[in-house]
Amino acid sequence: MPKIYKGIKTIALHPSCKVEELLEQYDMTFLDLVRKENIQMFKMRRFMKGLIGVDSEIAYLLSRKLNTSINLWFNLQRKYKKDLIKAKEENKNGKK
């Protein structure tokens, strides 16, 4: 899964793009996010690279550390999947 996938009209943004935005806003680093947590760093790195999506463990960590709701992360994941399908279809069909 690419982090950002561009269709003709649609852009699909992986939820990790929002994480990067919030980390910058809160002046935090990736290590601040995962430090003292029971989540595998390998798993979070794969998420931040856009290689895996949000699951309950990731959503819980992000909601606690970034002061958001768990549903935000599931909604961003759902939107990403929907937009990714739409963008791929646009590119495949050449829709304008």
Secondary structure, DSSP 4 states (H G I P E B T S, - for coil): --SEEE-SS-EEE-HHHHHHHHHHHTT--HHHHHTT-SS-HHHHHHHHTTSS---HHHHHHHHHHTT--HHHHHHHHHHHHHHHHHHHHHHHHT--
